[in-house]
């Protein structure tokens, strides 16, 4: 996993996260294998439909399911590794997912500002 953190302001950070292509490919393969076992395609016995037909029929659903799984997992891992404590839920954007390629996305969060101690003694 590749993570770049951009400091937009003192209280806002943008995580640019890239999930490796091999992880994405494995997740796609696992999802299609599981779907192939239970998909009922007219003209084919259960579990025997060609992958190309399953991809055409269920491709968007598989992609949506993978995004729902991978984005939170890798976002929370990136936050944990960075040491940043978000105060808000992430605003996910710029999602790019292609079979055989990496998954890239951005997550924009507000963070707790660092407040410096001021010597207040002697102030009237």
N, CA, C and O atoms as a GROMACS GRO file, in nm:
protein
  496
    1UNK      N    1   0.085  -0.117   0.000
    1UNK     CA    2   0.000   0.000   0.000
    1UNK      C    3   0.090   0.123   0.000
    1UNK      O    4   0.188   0.131   0.073
    2UNK      N    5   0.053   0.218  -0.083
    2UNK     CA    6   0.127   0.344  -0.092
    2UNK      C    7   0.035   0.455  -0.042
    2UNK      O    8  -0.079   0.467  -0.086
    3UNK      N    9   0.087   0.536   0.051
    3UNK     CA   10   0.007   0.644   0.109
    3UNK      C   11   0.086   0.773   0.104
    3UNK      O   12   0.202   0.778   0.147
    4UNK      N   13   0.024   0.878   0.052
    4UNK     CA   14   0.080   1.013   0.057
    4UNK      C   15  -0.020   1.098   0.135
    4UNK      O   16  -0.140   1.091   0.112
    5UNK      N   17   0.032   1.179   0.227
    5UNK     CA   18  -0.054   1.266   0.306
    5UNK      C   19  -0.022   1.410   0.270
    5UNK      O   20   0.091   1.456   0.283
    6UNK      N   21  -0.125   1.480   0.223
    6UNK     CA   22  -0.110   1.620   0.185
    6UNK      C   23  -0.171   1.707   0.294
    6UNK      O   24  -0.286   1.686   0.334
    7UNK      N   25  -0.094   1.805   0.341
    7UNK     CA   26  -0.144   1.897   0.443
    7UNK      C   27  -0.207   2.016   0.372
    7UNK      O   28  -0.136   2.102   0.318
    8UNK      N   29  -0.340   2.022   0.374
    8UNK     CA   30  -0.412   2.130   0.307
    8UNK      C   31  -0.414   2.253   0.396
    8UNK      O   32  -0.394   2.365   0.348
    9UNK      N   33  -0.438   2.233   0.524
    9UNK     CA   34  -0.436   2.341   0.623
    9UNK      C   35  -0.392   2.279   0.755
    9UNK      O   36  -0.359   2.161   0.762
   10UNK      N   37  -0.392   2.360   0.860
   10UNK     CA   38  -0.351   2.308   0.990
   10UNK      C   39  -0.447   2.204   1.044
   10UNK      O   40  -0.411   2.124   1.130
   11UNK      N   41  -0.569   2.204   0.993
   11UNK     CA   42  -0.669   2.111   1.044
   11UNK      C   43  -0.724   2.015   0.938
   11UNK      O   44  -0.818   1.941   0.966
   12UNK      N   45  -0.667   2.015   0.820
   12UNK     CA   46  -0.720   1.928   0.715
   12UNK      C   47  -0.606   1.852   0.647
   12UNK      O   48  -0.502   1.909   0.614
   13UNK      N   49  -0.630   1.722   0.626
   13UNK     CA   50  -0.533   1.636   0.558
   13UNK      C   51  -0.605   1.558   0.449
   13UNK      O   52  -0.721   1.520   0.462
   14UNK      N   53  -0.533   1.535   0.341
   14UNK     CA   54  -0.585   1.452   0.233
   14UNK      C   55  -0.491   1.332   0.218
   14UNK      O   56  -0.372   1.347   0.191
   15UNK      N   57  -0.547   1.213   0.236
   15UNK     CA   58  -0.474   1.089   0.217
   15UNK      C   59  -0.491   1.045   0.073
   15UNK      O   60  -0.604   1.034   0.025
   16UNK      N   61  -0.382   1.022   0.004
   16UNK     CA   62  -0.386   0.965  -0.131
   16UNK      C   63  -0.337   0.821  -0.117
   16UNK      O   64  -0.219   0.797  -0.089
   17UNK      N   65  -0.428   0.728  -0.136
   17UNK     CA   66  -0.400   0.587  -0.107
   17UNK      C   67  -0.405   0.505  -0.236
   17UNK      O   68  -0.494   0.520  -0.318
   18UNK      N   69  -0.305   0.418  -0.249
   18UNK     CA   70  -0.300   0.326  -0.364
   18UNK      C   71  -0.289   0.184  -0.313
   18UNK      O   72  -0.193   0.148  -0.244
   19UNK      N   73  -0.388   0.103  -0.347
   19UNK     CA   74  -0.388  -0.039  -0.312
   19UNK      C   75  -0.320  -0.113  -0.427
   19UNK      O   76  -0.358  -0.092  -0.543
   20UNK      N   77  -0.222  -0.198  -0.399
   20UNK     CA   78  -0.147  -0.265  -0.506
   20UNK      C   79  -0.236  -0.348  -0.600
   20UNK      O   80  -0.340  -0.401  -0.560
   21UNK      N   81  -0.192  -0.356  -0.724
   21UNK     CA   82  -0.268  -0.428  -0.827
   21UNK      C   83  -0.285  -0.576  -0.793
   21UNK      O   84  -0.390  -0.634  -0.824
   22UNK      N   85  -0.185  -0.638  -0.731
   22UNK     CA   86  -0.198  -0.780  -0.701
   22UNK      C   87  -0.306  -0.806  -0.597
   22UNK      O   88  -0.374  -0.909  -0.604
   23UNK      N   89  -0.324  -0.715  -0.503
   23UNK     CA   90  -0.431  -0.729  -0.403
   23UNK      C   91  -0.567  -0.714  -0.471
   23UNK      O   92  -0.659  -0.791  -0.444
   24UNK      N   93  -0.578  -0.614  -0.558
   24UNK     CA   94  -0.705  -0.589  -0.628
   24UNK      C   95  -0.740  -0.708  -0.717
   24UNK      O   96  -0.855  -0.751  -0.720
   25UNK      N   97  -0.642  -0.761  -0.789
   25UNK     CA   98  -0.666  -0.876  -0.876
   25UNK      C   99  -0.711  -0.997  -0.797
   25UNK      O  100  -0.803  -1.068  -0.838
   26UNK      N  101  -0.646  -1.021  -0.684
   26UNK     CA  102  -0.684  -1.135  -0.599
   26UNK      C  103  -0.828  -1.119  -0.548
   26UNK      O  104  -0.904  -1.215  -0.547
   27UNK      N  105  -0.864  -0.998  -0.507
   27UNK     CA  106  -1.000  -0.973  -0.458
   27UNK      C  107  -1.102  -0.992  -0.570
   27UNK      O  108  -1.209  -1.050  -0.548
   28UNK      N  109  -1.071  -0.943  -0.691
   28UNK     CA  110  -1.160  -0.964  -0.806
   28UNK      C  111  -1.177  -1.114  -0.832
   28UNK      O  112  -1.289  -1.162  -0.848
   29UNK      N  113  -1.067  -1.187  -0.836
   29UNK     CA  114  -1.072  -1.331  -0.863
   29UNK      C  115  -1.154  -1.404  -0.758
   29UNK      O  116  -1.237  -1.489  -0.792
   30UNK      N  117  -1.132  -1.372  -0.631
   30UNK     CA  118  -1.208  -1.436  -0.523
   30UNK      C  119  -1.357  -1.405  -0.535
   30UNK      O  120  -1.442  -1.493  -0.516
   31UNK      N  121  -1.389  -1.279  -0.566
   31UNK     CA  122  -1.529  -1.239  -0.577
   31UNK      C  123  -1.598  -1.312  -0.693
   31UNK      O  124  -1.710  -1.361  -0.678
   32UNK      N  125  -1.530  -1.320  -0.808
   32UNK     CA  126  -1.590  -1.389  -0.922
   32UNK      C  127  -1.600  -1.539  -0.899
   32UNK      O  128  -1.696  -1.602  -0.944
   33UNK      N  129  -1.502  -1.598  -0.830
   33UNK     CA  130  -1.510  -1.742  -0.799
   33UNK      C  131  -1.629  -1.771  -0.709
   33UNK      O  132  -1.703  -1.868  -0.732
   34UNK      N  133  -1.648  -1.689  -0.607
   34UNK     CA  134  -1.763  -1.708  -0.517
   34UNK      C  135  -1.895  -1.687  -0.590
   34UNK      O  136  -1.991  -1.761  -0.568
   35UNK      N  137  -1.898  -1.586  -0.676
   35UNK     CA  138  -2.020  -1.558  -0.751
   35UNK      C  139  -2.050  -1.668  -0.852
   35UNK      O  140  -2.165  -1.706  -0.872
   36UNK      N  141  -1.948  -1.720  -0.915
   36UNK     CA  142  -1.965  -1.825  -1.016
   36UNK      C  143  -2.030  -1.948  -0.954
   36UNK      O  144  -2.112  -2.014  -1.018
   37UNK      N  145  -1.994  -1.981  -0.830
   37UNK     CA  146  -2.048  -2.099  -0.763
   37UNK      C  147  -2.198  -2.089  -0.737
   37UNK      O  148  -2.268  -2.191  -0.736
   38UNK      N  149  -2.248  -1.968  -0.716
   38UNK     CA  150  -2.389  -1.955  -0.679
   38UNK      C  151  -2.476  -1.882  -0.782
   38UNK      O  152  -2.597  -1.872  -0.764
   39UNK      N  153  -2.415  -1.831  -0.889
   39UNK     CA  154  -2.493  -1.760  -0.991
   39UNK      C  155  -2.574  -1.858  -1.076
   39UNK      O  156  -2.525  -1.964  -1.115
   40UNK      N  157  -2.697  -1.821  -1.102
   40UNK     CA  158  -2.784  -1.903  -1.187
   40UNK      C  159  -2.799  -1.831  -1.321
   40UNK      O  160  -2.872  -1.732  -1.333
   41UNK      N  161  -2.729  -1.882  -1.420
   41UNK     CA  162  -2.731  -1.826  -1.554
   41UNK      C  163  -2.807  -1.923  -1.643
   41UNK      O  164  -2.772  -2.041  -1.651
   42UNK      N  165  -2.914  -1.875  -1.712
   42UNK     CA  166  -2.990  -1.964  -1.800
   42UNK      C  167  -2.899  -2.028  -1.906
   42UNK      O  168  -2.820  -1.960  -1.971
   43UNK      N  169  -2.913  -2.158  -1.922
   43UNK     CA  170  -2.836  -2.231  -2.022
   43UNK      C  171  -2.709  -2.294  -1.968
   43UNK      O  172  -2.639  -2.365  -2.039
   44UNK      N  173  -2.680  -2.268  -1.841
   44UNK     CA  174  -2.558  -2.324  -1.780
   44UNK      C  175  -2.592  -2.388  -1.647
   44UNK      O  176  -2.678  -2.341  -1.573
   45UNK      N  177  -2.522  -2.496  -1.617
   45UNK     CA  178  -2.538  -2.558  -1.486
   45UNK      C  179  -2.477  -2.465  -1.381
   45UNK      O  180  -2.386  -2.387  -1.411
   46UNK      N  181  -2.527  -2.473  -1.258
   46UNK     CA  182  -2.470  -2.388  -1.152
   46UNK      C  183  -2.320  -2.412  -1.138
   46UNK      O  184  -2.274  -2.526  -1.128
   47UNK      N  185  -2.244  -2.303  -1.137
   47UNK     CA  186  -2.100  -2.311  -1.122
   47UNK      C  187  -2.024  -2.334  -1.251
   47UNK      O  188  -1.902  -2.341  -1.250
   48UNK      N  189  -2.095  -2.347  -1.364
   48UNK     CA  190  -2.029  -2.379  -1.491
   48UNK      C  191  -2.037  -2.266  -1.594
   48UNK      O  192  -1.991  -2.284  -1.707
   49UNK      N  193  -2.093  -2.152  -1.558
   49UNK     CA  194  -2.104  -2.041  -1.652
   49UNK      C  195  -1.965  -1.981  -1.678
   49UNK      O  196  -1.884  -1.972  -1.586
   50UNK      N  197  -1.938  -1.940  -1.802
   50UNK     CA  198  -1.808  -1.879  -1.833
   50UNK      C  199  -1.790  -1.746  -1.759
   50UNK      O  200  -1.886  -1.672  -1.734
   51UNK      N  201  -1.666  -1.719  -1.725
   51UNK     CA  202  -1.635  -1.597  -1.651
   51UNK      C  203  -1.676  -1.472  -1.727
   51UNK      O  204  -1.720  -1.374  -1.666
   52UNK      N  205  -1.663  -1.474  -1.859
   52UNK     CA  206  -1.697  -1.355  -1.939
   52UNK      C  207  -1.845  -1.320  -1.925
   52UNK      O  208  -1.880  -1.202  -1.920
   53UNK      N  209  -1.932  -1.419  -1.919
   53UNK     CA  210  -2.075  -1.394  -1.903
   53UNK      C  211  -2.104  -1.340  -1.763
   53UNK      O  212  -2.184  -1.249  -1.746
   54UNK      N  213  -2.039  -1.397  -1.664
   54UNK     CA  214  -2.058  -1.350  -1.526
   54UNK      C  215  -2.008  -1.206  -1.512
   54UNK      O  216  -2.071  -1.125  -1.444
   55UNK      N  217  -1.895  -1.175  -1.575
   55UNK     CA  218  -1.842  -1.039  -1.569
   55UNK      C  219  -1.938  -0.939  -1.634
   55UNK      O  220  -1.959  -0.830  -1.581
   56UNK      N  221  -1.996  -0.976  -1.749
   56UNK     CA  222  -2.090  -0.887  -1.816
   56UNK      C  223  -2.215  -0.864  -1.733
   56UNK      O  224  -2.265  -0.752  -1.725
   57UNK      N  225  -2.264  -0.970  -1.671
   57UNK     CA  226  -2.390  -0.962  -1.598
   57UNK      C  227  -2.373  -0.898  -1.460
   57UNK      O  228  -2.458  -0.821  -1.417
   58UNK      N  229  -2.264  -0.931  -1.390
   58UNK     CA  230  -2.248  -0.889  -1.251
   58UNK      C  231  -2.127  -0.800  -1.226
   58UNK      O  232  -2.094  -0.772  -1.111
   59UNK      N  233  -2.060  -0.756  -1.330
   59UNK     CA  234  -1.935  -0.680  -1.314
   59UNK      C  235  -1.948  -0.556  -1.228
   59UNK      O  236  -1.864  -0.532  -1.141
   60UNK      N  237  -2.052  -0.476  -1.251
   60UNK     CA  238  -2.070  -0.352  -1.173
   60UNK      C  239  -2.097  -0.383  -1.026
   60UNK      O  240  -2.050  -0.312  -0.938
   61UNK      N  241  -2.174  -0.488  -1.000
   61UNK     CA  242  -2.203  -0.526  -0.861
   61UNK      C  243  -2.076  -0.574  -0.789
   61UNK      O  244  -2.054  -0.539  -0.673
   62UNK      N  245  -1.995  -0.652  -0.858
   62UNK     CA  246  -1.870  -0.701  -0.798
   62UNK      C  247  -1.778  -0.582  -0.769
   62UNK      O  248  -1.716  -0.576  -0.662
   63UNK      N  249  -1.770  -0.489  -0.862
   63UNK     CA  250  -1.686  -0.371  -0.843
   63UNK      C  251  -1.733  -0.289  -0.723
   63UNK      O  252  -1.651  -0.244  -0.642
   64UNK      N  253  -1.863  -0.269  -0.712
   64UNK     CA  254  -1.917  -0.194  -0.598
   64UNK      C  255  -1.889  -0.264  -0.466
   64UNK      O  256  -1.854  -0.200  -0.367
   65UNK      N  257  -1.904  -0.396  -0.464
   65UNK     CA  258  -1.875  -0.472  -0.342
   65UNK      C  259  -1.727  -0.462  -0.303
   65UNK      O  260  -1.694  -0.449  -0.186
   66UNK      N  261  -1.639  -0.467  -0.403
   66UNK     CA  262  -1.496  -0.456  -0.374
   66UNK      C  263  -1.462  -0.318  -0.317
   66UNK      O  264  -1.382  -0.307  -0.225
   67UNK      N  265  -1.523  -0.215  -0.373
   67UNK     CA  266  -1.498  -0.080  -0.321
   67UNK      C  267  -1.546  -0.067  -0.177
   67UNK      O  268  -1.478  -0.007  -0.094
   68UNK      N  269  -1.663  -0.125  -0.148
   68UNK     CA  270  -1.715  -0.121  -0.010
   68UNK      C  271  -1.623  -0.194   0.087
   68UNK      O  272  -1.618  -0.162   0.205
   69UNK      N  273  -1.552  -0.293   0.037
   69UNK     CA  274  -1.462  -0.370   0.124
   69UNK      C  275  -1.323  -0.307   0.134
   69UNK      O  276  -1.271  -0.288   0.244
   70UNK      N  277  -1.263  -0.274   0.020
   70UNK     CA  278  -1.124  -0.231   0.018
   70UNK      C  279  -1.103  -0.089   0.070
   70UNK      O  280  -1.006  -0.064   0.141
   71UNK      N  281  -1.192   0.004   0.035
   71UNK     CA  282  -1.170   0.143   0.075
   71UNK      C  283  -1.166   0.158   0.227
   71UNK      O  284  -1.070   0.215   0.278
   72UNK      N  285  -1.265   0.109   0.302
   72UNK     CA  286  -1.255   0.124   0.448
   72UNK      C  287  -1.134   0.053   0.508
   72UNK      O  288  -1.068   0.107   0.597
   73UNK      N  289  -1.105  -0.068   0.461
   73UNK     CA  290  -0.992  -0.143   0.515
   73UNK      C  291  -0.860  -0.066   0.499
   73UNK      O  292  -0.785  -0.051   0.595
   74UNK      N  293  -0.834  -0.019   0.380
   74UNK     CA  294  -0.707   0.049   0.353
   74UNK      C  295  -0.706   0.192   0.407
   74UNK      O  296  -0.599   0.242   0.442
   75UNK      N  297  -0.821   0.257   0.415
   75UNK     CA  298  -0.826   0.390   0.477
   75UNK      C  299  -0.788   0.380   0.625
   75UNK      O  300  -0.704   0.456   0.672
   76UNK      N  301  -0.850   0.288   0.698
   76UNK     CA  302  -0.821   0.275   0.840
   76UNK      C  303  -0.677   0.231   0.865
   76UNK      O  304  -0.615   0.274   0.963
   77UNK      N  305  -0.624   0.148   0.778
   77UNK     CA  306  -0.483   0.108   0.791
   77UNK      C  307  -0.391   0.229   0.770
   77UNK      O  308  -0.293   0.245   0.842
   78UNK      N  309  -0.423   0.313   0.672
   78UNK     CA  310  -0.342   0.432   0.646
   78UNK      C  311  -0.348   0.530   0.762
   78UNK      O  312  -0.246   0.589   0.800
   79UNK      N  313  -0.466   0.548   0.820
   79UNK     CA  314  -0.481   0.638   0.934
   79UNK      C  315  -0.401   0.586   1.053
   79UNK      O  316  -0.332   0.662   1.121
   80UNK      N  317  -0.411   0.456   1.077
   80UNK     CA  318  -0.339   0.396   1.190
   80UNK      C  319  -0.188   0.411   1.172
   80UNK      O  320  -0.118   0.446   1.267
   81UNK      N  321  -0.138   0.387   1.052
   81UNK     CA  322   0.006   0.396   1.026
   81UNK      C  323   0.057   0.540   1.032
   81UNK      O  324   0.173   0.563   1.067
   82UNK      N  325  -0.028   0.637   0.998
   82UNK     CA  326   0.016   0.777   0.992
   82UNK      C  327   0.021   0.844   1.129
   82UNK      O  328   0.095   0.940   1.148
   83UNK      N  329  -0.057   0.794   1.222
   83UNK     CA  330  -0.062   0.856   1.354
   83UNK      C  331  -0.155   0.977   1.361
   83UNK      O  332  -0.162   1.043   1.465
   84UNK      N  333  -0.224   1.007   1.254
   84UNK     CA  334  -0.319   1.118   1.249
   84UNK      C  335  -0.449   1.073   1.313
   84UNK      O  336  -0.494   0.960   1.293
   85UNK      N  337  -0.512   1.163   1.392
   85UNK     CA  338  -0.640   1.131   1.455
   85UNK      C  339  -0.749   1.213   1.388
   85UNK      O  340  -0.763   1.332   1.419
   86UNK      N  341  -0.827   1.154   1.299
   86UNK     CA  342  -0.934   1.229   1.231
   86UNK      C  343  -1.049   1.261   1.327
   86UNK      O  344  -1.083   1.182   1.415
   87UNK      N  345  -1.106   1.379   1.308
   87UNK     CA  346  -1.223   1.419   1.386
   87UNK      C  347  -1.353   1.396   1.309
   87UNK      O  348  -1.460   1.392   1.369
   88UNK      N  349  -1.342   1.382   1.179
   88UNK     CA  350  -1.460   1.365   1.095
   88UNK      C  351  -1.449   1.235   1.015
   88UNK      O  352  -1.341   1.177   1.003
   89UNK      N  353  -1.560   1.193   0.961
   89UNK     CA  354  -1.558   1.080   0.868
   89UNK      C  355  -1.491   1.126   0.739
   89UNK      O  356  -1.499   1.244   0.704
   90UNK      N  357  -1.425   1.036   0.669
   90UNK     CA  358  -1.353   1.078   0.549
   90UNK      C  359  -1.448   1.112   0.434
   90UNK      O  360  -1.555   1.054   0.420
   91UNK      N  361  -1.404   1.208   0.355
   91UNK     CA  362  -1.473   1.241   0.230
   91UNK      C  363  -1.394   1.170   0.120
   91UNK      O  364  -1.286   1.216   0.081
   92UNK      N  365  -1.447   1.059   0.071
   92UNK     CA  366  -1.377   0.976  -0.027
   92UNK      C  367  -1.401   1.032  -0.167
   92UNK      O  368  -1.513   1.067  -0.203
   93UNK      N  369  -1.294   1.040  -0.245
   93UNK     CA  370  -1.307   1.092  -0.381
   93UNK      C  371  -1.200   1.035  -0.472
   93UNK      O  372  -1.114   0.960  -0.428
   94UNK      N  373  -1.207   1.072  -0.599
   94UNK     CA  374  -1.109   1.031  -0.700
   94UNK      C  375  -1.084   0.880  -0.699
   94UNK      O  376  -0.970   0.835  -0.704
   95UNK      N  377  -1.191   0.803  -0.693
   95UNK     CA  378  -1.179   0.658  -0.688
   95UNK      C  379  -1.154   0.605  -0.829
   95UNK      O  380  -1.228   0.636  -0.923
   96UNK      N  381  -1.048   0.526  -0.844
   96UNK     CA  382  -1.013   0.467  -0.973
   96UNK      C  383  -0.985   0.319  -0.952
   96UNK      O  384  -0.886   0.283  -0.888
   97UNK      N  385  -1.072   0.235  -1.004
   97UNK     CA  386  -1.058   0.090  -0.990
   97UNK      C  387  -1.070   0.027  -1.128
   97UNK      O  388  -1.170   0.043  -1.197
   98UNK      N  389  -0.966  -0.047  -1.165
   98UNK     CA  390  -0.967  -0.121  -1.291
   98UNK      C  391  -0.916  -0.261  -1.263
   98UNK      O  392  -0.820  -0.280  -1.189
   99UNK      N  393  -0.982  -0.357  -1.323
   99UNK     CA  394  -0.937  -0.496  -1.306
   99UNK      C  395  -0.797  -0.510  -1.362
   99UNK      O  396  -0.770  -0.470  -1.476
  100UNK      N  397  -0.709  -0.566  -1.283
  100UNK     CA  398  -0.570  -0.582  -1.324
  100UNK      C  399  -0.481  -0.465  -1.288
  100UNK      O  400  -0.359  -0.472  -1.305
  101UNK      N  401  -0.540  -0.358  -1.238
  101UNK     CA  402  -0.463  -0.240  -1.199
  101UNK      C  403  -0.484  -0.207  -1.053
  101UNK      O  404  -0.564  -0.272  -0.985
  102UNK      N  405  -0.413  -0.107  -1.003
  102UNK     CA  406  -0.429  -0.070  -0.862
  102UNK      C  407  -0.558   0.007  -0.839
  102UNK      O  408  -0.616   0.064  -0.931
  103UNK      N  409  -0.601   0.008  -0.714
  103UNK     CA  410  -0.713   0.092  -0.671
  103UNK      C  411  -0.653   0.217  -0.610
  103UNK      O  412  -0.571   0.208  -0.518
  104UNK      N  413  -0.691   0.333  -0.660
  104UNK     CA  414  -0.645   0.458  -0.602
  104UNK      C  415  -0.766   0.540  -0.560
  104UNK      O  416  -0.869   0.541  -0.627
  105UNK      N  417  -0.751   0.609  -0.446
  105UNK     CA  418  -0.856   0.698  -0.399
  105UNK      C  419  -0.798   0.800  -0.303
  105UNK      O  420  -0.686   0.783  -0.253
  106UNK      N  421  -0.875   0.906  -0.278
  106UNK     CA  422  -0.834   1.006  -0.180
  106UNK      C  423  -0.936   1.009  -0.068
  106UNK      O  424  -1.054   0.982  -0.088
  107UNK      N  425  -0.888   1.043   0.051
  107UNK     CA  426  -0.975   1.056   0.167
  107UNK      C  427  -0.938   1.186   0.237
  107UNK      O  428  -0.825   1.203   0.284
  108UNK      N  429  -1.033   1.278   0.243
  108UNK     CA  430  -1.010   1.408   0.305
  108UNK      C  431  -1.072   1.408   0.444
  108UNK      O  432  -1.189   1.375   0.460
  109UNK      N  433  -0.992   1.446   0.545
  109UNK     CA  434  -1.041   1.446   0.683
  109UNK      C  435  -0.997   1.572   0.756
  109UNK      O  436  -0.896   1.634   0.723
  110UNK      N  437  -1.077   1.609   0.854
  110UNK     CA  438  -1.042   1.717   0.946
  110UNK      C  439  -0.972   1.653   1.065
  110UNK      O  440  -1.012   1.547   1.112
  111UNK      N  441  -0.868   1.720   1.113
  111UNK     CA  442  -0.795   1.666   1.228
  111UNK      C  443  -0.793   1.768   1.341
  111UNK      O  444  -0.824   1.886   1.322
  112UNK      N  445  -0.755   1.721   1.456
  112UNK     CA  446  -0.745   1.805   1.575
  112UNK      C  447  -0.624   1.898   1.558
  112UNK      O  448  -0.513   1.850   1.532
  113UNK      N  449  -0.644   2.029   1.574
  113UNK     CA  450  -0.530   2.120   1.558
  113UNK      C  451  -0.434   2.108   1.677
  113UNK      O  452  -0.474   2.074   1.788
  114UNK      N  453  -0.309   2.136   1.651
  114UNK     CA  454  -0.211   2.139   1.759
  114UNK      C  455  -0.212   2.278   1.821
  114UNK      O  456  -0.191   2.379   1.753
  115UNK      N  457  -0.238   2.282   1.949
  115UNK     CA  458  -0.246   2.410   2.019
  115UNK      C  459  -0.121   2.422   2.106
  115UNK      O  460  -0.092   2.337   2.189
  116UNK      N  461  -0.050   2.531   2.084
  116UNK     CA  462   0.072   2.553   2.159
  116UNK      C  463   0.039   2.621   2.292
  116UNK      O  464  -0.049   2.706   2.300
  117UNK      N  465   0.112   2.581   2.393
  117UNK     CA  466   0.092   2.643   2.524
  117UNK      C  467   0.153   2.782   2.522
  117UNK      O  468   0.262   2.805   2.470
  118UNK      N  469   0.080   2.873   2.581
  118UNK     CA  470   0.126   3.011   2.589
  118UNK      C  471   0.152   3.042   2.735
  118UNK      O  472   0.074   3.002   2.823
  119UNK      N  473   0.259   3.112   2.761
  119UNK     CA  474   0.289   3.151   2.898
  119UNK      C  475   0.191   3.260   2.938
  119UNK      O  476   0.200   3.374   2.891
  120UNK      N  477   0.099   3.226   3.023
  120UNK     CA  478  -0.005   3.320   3.062
  120UNK      C  479   0.026   3.390   3.193
  120UNK      O  480  -0.048   3.479   3.234
  121UNK      N  481   0.133   3.352   3.259
  121UNK     CA  482   0.167   3.417   3.385
  121UNK      C  483   0.215   3.558   3.358
  121UNK      O  484   0.293   3.583   3.266
  122UNK      N  485   0.169   3.648   3.437
  122UNK     CA  486   0.209   3.787   3.422
  122UNK      C  487   0.116   3.866   3.332
  122UNK      O  488   0.134   3.987   3.315
  123UNK      N  489   0.018   3.800   3.273
  123UNK     CA  490  -0.079   3.871   3.189
  123UNK      C  491  -0.189   3.925   3.278
  123UNK      O  492  -0.243   3.852   3.362
  124UNK      N  493  -0.220   4.051   3.260
  124UNK     CA  494  -0.326   4.112   3.342
  124UNK      C  495  -0.447   4.145   3.261
  124UNK      O  496  -0.546   4.197   3.314
   0.00000   0.00000   0.00000
